[in-house]
């Protein structure tokens, strides 16, 4: 019986000691610091803690076009209305756009594609023009992304990319659409801006894929496109496009809802 009492007492003492040890390590959250960092989500310090969320690890390139040889043979360049198709330009020949806003893409020196609505003036002719790739075989690639570099200046134009598998098509509204939704009137995208779209649902594993870039407007500004590529996409591709935090502080703790 003594042994039992001694063992019980030892266990109680150990539990009390451990409890005291754990309690020592429990410290109130540095609430002021947390509130300050959440309030400034774009701070350099906080971004360093979160890591690089805007430039994901590059994926393997399956197909690409840099326009180094001019407008590619076998592609289509069509003016639907307005009589003016897309133009192939280099920094030296892209004279209708100021040097500060000419596309600053990775391979700008060997040329890129431009639709310059501003240079057409107020001719009362609505513009619609597109260029489209030749067929691309993605049979061996179930998870794929389309990417390209752009510079876009907005007035009231519409810019879309259409991906087709030869039977079905998917239209992506690029600027002021589901992709890059925040280009206001008389403002511009970054230069260059890398646009990445997961196109696995329409193009993954397909043998006859085409990609079309279409401009619709009337005496607006311009859209410049270069360095188009299709890359392998991660099978699980999660991106945080927007974030929102709400917090309040009461007498006991700071609570956050997102």
HELIX and SHEET records of a PDB file:
HELIX    1   1 UNK A    2  UNK A   25  1                                  24    
HELIX    2   2 UNK A   31  UNK A   39  1                                   9    
HELIX    3   3 UNK A   44  UNK A   50  1                                   7    
HELIX    4   4 UNK A  108  UNK A  110  5                                   3    
HELIX    5   5 UNK A  118  UNK A  120  5                                   3    
HELIX    6   6 UNK A  200  UNK A  203  1                                   4    
SHEET    1   A 4 UNK A  61  UNK A  65  0                                        
SHEET    2   A 4 UNK A 222  UNK A 232 -1                                        
SHEET    3   A 4 UNK A 112  UNK A 116 -1                                        
SHEET    4   A 4 UNK A  87  UNK A  89 -1                                        
SHEET    1   B 4 UNK A  61  UNK A  65  0                                        
SHEET    2   B 4 UNK A 222  UNK A 232 -1                                        
SHEET    3   B 4 UNK A 144  UNK A 153 -1                                        
SHEET    4   B 4 UNK A 193  UNK A 198 -1                                        
SHEET    1   C 5 UNK A  76  UNK A  81  0                                        
SHEET    2   C 5 UNK A 127  UNK A 132 -1                                        
SHEET    3   C 5 UNK A 210  UNK A 217 -1                                        
SHEET    4   C 5 UNK A 158  UNK A 164 -1                                        
SHEET    5   C 5 UNK A 169  UNK A 173 -1                                        
SHEET    1   D 2 UNK A 246  UNK A 249  0                                        
SHEET    2   D 2 UNK A 254  UNK A 257 -1                                        
END                                                                             
